[in-house]
């Protein structure tokens, strides 16, 4: 996103909740620069700024942790947020100012300008696949369609989908 290497020492993180402004201490500036364009987990303290918004303050190298995959913990399915049994691992790349989010196991792929839009797109794809494969008559499905159906059902905790099956 944006990195300022000046006295303000600020950068922005594009999260599933939207853009968050972060401030860092001078001693971790190199770590912040190395983390550019990578998916990371950021931990810090939220403090209010002069405008009434919040800034995440990062104080040490342990505050920013590189991740190889994004662990998606919940999706919107049939107009309701549903918790996944185990996080769905998403491969996230940032290229030419767009996020490319992929899960090869289920066949998901979204390209978008923000991480929030990418995760919404993943939810929409799962919702569409659910309608196509889980809600459909299995007698008309081939083996690969039935396998995808099993994978989709296995993503969710029983209580998260009990009203759907």
N, C-alpha and C positions, 0 to 999 in steps of 0.2 A: 504494500500500500504506500504509505508515505513515511519516510524516515528523515528526521532532521538531526543533523550532526552539528548542533550549535549549542548555545547556552541553555536552550529550552530542553534539549535532549528528549524529543518526543517521537513516537511512531504510532501508527494506527494498525490495528489488527481487525481483519474482516472475519467475524464470527457468525455462528448460526443465529445470534441475536441481533446482528448488525455490526456497525463499525464501533470499535472501542479505542479511545485514545489512551496511550500509555506513556509514562515518563520513566526514564531509567537513570541510574547513577553513572557517573563518568567511568567508574572502574569496570563496568560491563559493556561498554560501548562496542568493543570488538566482537563480543558474543552476539550482540544484537545485529550487527552488520553481517556476520556469518549466517544468521538465521533468515535473512531476506529471501523471499520466494520459496521458503520451505514451510511445510505444515508443522506447527509447534503447539505445545501446550504452555500457556502463560499463566503464572500465578503471581499474585501481588495483593496489594491493599487498595481498595477503592476509597478515594478521598474526593470531597466536593471541590470543584474549582470556583472561580469568581462568578461564573455565569450560572451556577446552580446545577451544572452537569457533573458527572463523575469522571475521574481520571484514575486509571490503574497504575499504581506506583510499583516499580520493579526494582529490587534492591541488590540481588546477587545472581550469580551464574545459575544457581539452582532454580531460579524463577522462570526460566525459559528452557523447555525440554523439547528436543526434536522428536517428531513422530513419523513413522514410516507410513502409517495409515490413519484415517479418521474413523474413530469408533462411533458409529451411529447407534444411539440407544433407544430411539423411539421414532415412529412415523405416524403420519396422519392417514388413517385407513377408514374409509366410509364415514368421513366427517368427524372422526374422533381420534384423539391422540392415543396411540397404543404402544405400550412398552414391549421391546423386543426381549426374547429369552436370553440371548447373548448379543452383544453389540455386533452389528453388521459392519465389516471392515471395508472401508471405501478408499480406493487409491485416488489421491487428489494431486493434480498438477496445475500449475499456474503458468500459462503461456499466452503471450500477446494480449495481456490484460483480460484474460478469461480463465475461469476455473473449468477444468475438465475432471469430472468425478465419475469413477467407474467401479463397478463390482462385476467381475467376470463370471463369478459363480452363478449369479442369477441373470446376468445379461443386462445390467443397468448402465446407462451412459447419459450424462447430462453435461452440457456446456452452458455456462452463464457468466454474467458480469460480477455477481457477488456470491459469497459462500451461502448466504441465507437462501437466495434463489436456487442455488444448486441443490441444497438439501430439500427444498420444497419440490423441486423437479424429481428428485429420487423418490419422495413420498408419492407423488402423482404416478410415477411409473409403477411402483409397487401396488398402488390402488388399482391401476389399469390391469396389471397382470393378475391380481386377485380376482377381479371380475371375469377375466378371460379364462383363467385356469382353475380357480378354486370353486367358483360359483357355477361352472359349466358342468354339463353331463359328462362323466368320466368314460362312459361307454363309447363315446365318439373320439376319445383321445388316443394318440399313439404313445409309445413307451416314454419318449423324451418329454412329452407334455405332462404325463403322469408324474414323472420325476420332478419336473419344475413345480408342479402342484404340491408335492410333498415338501420340497424345499421352502416354498412360500409359507405353508402351514407351520413348518418347524421353526420359522423365525420368531414366532410369537409365543408368549406365555399363554397357557390355557385360559386363564381368567381374562386376558386381554382380548381374546377372540371368541369367547364362549357365546356371545350373542350373534356371531357371524356364521357359525357352522350349524 
